């Protein structure tokens, strides 16, 4: 749960605070847990929401994009040894809006509909942020020559 929060807030101390707040909230609201999903998934949702609340407090504004079609085809990459540290550094260099959408989609398994609801943005804005984040990450990693394209 700590890593979930850390990927979103990008600060160790704040991630620890979010984690503590999330566990306290879960403990207080345990009576509302219906068992429809696993306890871990329920707790993870609380952690994600608390992390996003923290970003909102930082006055993070997510870019709202006009409705337009984008090619959603994923890029192909041939991995050489991808150094996890390089990926973490590249993620930390990304704008928060990009990083949050990318983290929620790739690492936490949210779909664009869920992301749009959680972040209060349109579905197309979620898709656009994801595409831009993916391209930005690719660009940052390419600078380090981490992978080559097919």
N, C-alpha and C positions, 0 to 999 in steps of 0.2 A: 504494500500500500504506500510505503514511503517512496518507492521508485515511481509509482504512478503520479504522485503529487510532484515529485522532483522534476519529472519530465515536463510538467505543465508550468510550475512556478519558477523553475531554474534557480532556486536558492535553497541551500541545505537547511538553514535555520527555519525559513518559512515553511518548507516541506514538513519539517518535524512538527511545527505548530499546527499545520493543517491536519497532519495525521492524528495528533492528540485531540484536536477539536472534533475530528471525524469519529474517533472512537467514543468520545464523550456523547456526541449526538446519537450515535448508534445505540449506546447503552441506555440513554434516556428514551429513545424511540423504539426499543426492542419490542414493545407491545404492538407496534404497527407492522412488524415483520410477519408476512403471511405465508412464507415458505413457497411462494410461487416460483422463485428463482433461488439459486444457491445463496447461502449466507454471504459467501465471498463476493458474489456479483452484487448483492445488495449493498454491502459495505463499500465496494469499489465505486459504486455510483455515488455514494455519500462523499467519498474522498475526491472524486472528480468534481462534483458540484461545489465542495468547499474550496478546492483549488481554483476553480473558475470564479467563485465569489471573491477570492483574494485578488485575482487579476482585475476584476471589476473595481475593486477598491483602489487599485493602482490607476484607475481610469484608462484602462486599455480599451481602445476603440477598434472594433473589427470593421474592416472595410466592407461596405455594402456595395455590391456590384450589380449593374443593370443586367436584366435577363438577356443572356446571349448564349449561343451554343459554343461549346468548346470540345475539341477532340479529347476524349477521355482515355485514349489508348495509352497504356503504360509503356514507359520506355524500357527497352531491353538493355541489360548490362551484363557484361562478363566480369565477374569479380576476380580480382587478384586478391591478395590477402587484405581484407578491409579491416583496418585497425579500429576497434571500437572507440578508442580515445579520439581518433580523428572524426568519427561520426558525432560524438558528443560535442566536440569543439565546434563542428560545423552547425549542429543544431543550436548551440548557444549563440551563434552569430546571426541567426535568423530572427526576423521581426516576430514579436510574440504572437500576433494573430496567425501567422503561417505556422509557427512551431506548435501552437495549441491544436489547430485543426489537424496537422500532420500527426501529432502524437495521439489524438483521440481516434483517428482513422486507422493508422498503421499499428500502433502499439496497444491501444485499448479495445480495438475491434468495433468501434461505433460506426454506424453507417451515416450517410450524409443527412438523412432525415433526422436521426437522433442528434447529430451535431448541430443541425440548424435549430432544433428545439432547445438544446442546452445553452447555446450561445445567443439565441434570439436573433438569428440571421436567416435569410432565405436559403432554401435548398441549393439554389444556383450559386449563392455566395460561398457556401460551404465547399461546393465542387470547385469553384474558381480558386478559392484560397488553397485548397488541397493541391490543385494543379500547379499553382504558382509556388507553393512551398516545395513541392517535389522538384520542380525545375531549379529553384534556388538551392536546394540541397545538392542536387546533381552538379550545379555550377560550382558550388563551394568544394565539393569533393573532387571535381575534375581538376581544379587548381592544384590539388595535392596529387593528381594523377593516380587516384585510388582505383579507378576502373576505366575500361574502354568500352565503346559502344559497338553494337552489332550493326 
